[in-house]
Amino acid sequence: MPLLNRLPWVRGKVGHPRRYPAQLFGDRAYDSEGLRGACQIRRIIPRLARRRTEHGSGLGVFRWPVERTLSWLHRMRRLGYRLDRLLPSHEAFLKLACAVIAFRFL
């Protein structure tokens, strides 16, 4: 719930700013009636995999870019082990790692 409340404003049409995204994707760990209700109050469509169901819900199509990006960031060992105690230095190394990844991609 605190994460939903801290989401930044979503850009949309001019004059119609959206406070929350249209959909929320998540795996089985996020499946709960409380979270689904909180999403409905905020007019977010919850796309959460149901617990105790077979795999193959189709959410992997949306999840794999996130998982791939996290694996690229964890290749930078300093980020994977979180050696920095101060948040500004960690954010600086995170931005540097994103720049290196983008440079390698180009």
C-alpha positions as CSV (number, residue, x, y, z in Angstrom):
1,M,0.0,0.0,0.0
2,P,2.8,2.5,0.8
3,L,4.3,1.8,-2.6
4,L,1.0,2.6,-4.4
5,N,0.7,5.8,-2.5
6,R,4.2,6.9,-3.4
7,L,3.8,6.4,-7.2
8,P,4.7,9.5,-9.2
9,W,2.1,11.2,-11.3
10,V,1.7,9.6,-14.7
11,R,1.9,11.8,-17.8
12,G,-1.2,11.6,-19.9
13,K,-3.3,13.8,-22.2
14,V,-2.9,17.6,-21.8
15,G,-5.2,18.8,-19.1
16,H,-6.0,15.3,-17.8
17,P,-3.1,14.2,-15.6
18,R,-3.4,10.7,-14.2
19,R,-2.5,10.1,-10.6
20,Y,-2.0,6.4,-11.0
21,P,-1.1,4.0,-13.9
22,A,-3.9,2.2,-15.7
23,Q,-2.6,-1.3,-14.9
24,L,-0.5,-3.0,-12.3
25,F,1.4,-6.1,-13.2
26,G,2.7,-8.5,-10.5
27,D,3.5,-12.1,-9.8
28,R,1.9,-14.5,-7.3
29,A,3.6,-12.9,-4.3
30,Y,1.4,-9.8,-4.7
31,D,-1.9,-11.7,-5.1
32,S,-4.1,-10.6,-2.2
33,E,-7.6,-9.3,-1.8
34,G,-6.3,-6.2,0.0
35,L,-4.1,-5.2,-2.8
36,R,-6.7,-5.9,-5.4
37,G,-9.2,-3.7,-3.5
38,A,-6.6,-0.9,-3.1
39,C,-6.1,-1.0,-6.9
40,Q,-9.8,-0.9,-7.6
41,I,-10.2,2.2,-5.3
42,R,-7.5,3.9,-7.3
43,R,-9.0,2.8,-10.6
44,I,-6.0,0.6,-11.4
45,I,-6.6,-2.7,-13.2
46,P,-4.7,-5.4,-11.2
47,R,-3.0,-7.8,-13.6
48,L,-1.7,-10.2,-10.8
49,A,-1.1,-13.9,-11.2
50,R,-3.5,-15.9,-9.0
51,R,-2.0,-18.2,-6.4
52,R,-2.5,-21.9,-6.6
53,T,-3.0,-21.8,-10.3
54,E,-0.9,-23.4,-13.1
55,H,2.0,-21.4,-14.5
56,G,1.5,-19.8,-17.9
57,S,-0.6,-16.8,-16.9
58,G,1.0,-14.8,-19.7
59,L,2.5,-12.2,-17.4
60,G,6.0,-13.3,-18.4
61,V,5.7,-11.3,-21.6
62,F,5.6,-8.2,-19.5
63,R,8.0,-9.3,-16.8
64,W,11.1,-10.5,-18.8
65,P,12.3,-7.0,-19.7
66,V,12.3,-6.0,-16.1
67,E,14.1,-9.2,-15.1
68,R,16.6,-8.8,-17.9
69,T,17.4,-5.2,-16.9
70,L,17.9,-6.2,-13.3
71,S,20.3,-8.9,-14.3
72,W,22.3,-6.3,-16.4
73,L,22.4,-4.0,-13.4
74,H,23.5,-6.9,-11.1
75,R,26.4,-7.6,-13.5
76,M,27.9,-4.4,-12.0
77,R,29.0,-6.0,-8.8
78,R,29.0,-2.9,-6.7
79,L,25.2,-2.6,-7.3
80,G,24.5,-6.3,-6.7
81,Y,26.2,-6.3,-3.3
82,R,25.0,-2.8,-2.3
83,L,28.4,-1.8,-0.9
84,D,27.4,1.9,-0.6
85,R,25.7,2.9,2.6
86,L,24.6,6.3,1.5
87,L,21.7,6.6,-0.9
88,P,23.2,9.5,-3.0
89,S,26.3,7.4,-3.8
90,H,24.2,4.3,-4.6
91,E,22.0,6.4,-6.9
92,A,25.1,7.8,-8.6
93,F,26.5,4.3,-9.3
94,L,23.1,3.2,-10.5
95,K,22.9,6.1,-13.0
96,L,26.5,5.3,-14.1
97,A,25.6,1.7,-14.6
98,C,22.5,2.6,-16.7
99,A,24.7,4.9,-18.8
100,V,27.2,2.0,-19.4
101,I,24.4,-0.4,-20.3
102,A,22.9,2.1,-22.8
103,F,26.4,2.7,-24.3
104,R,27.0,-1.0,-24.7
105,F,23.5,-1.4,-26.3
106,L,24.3,1.3,-28.9
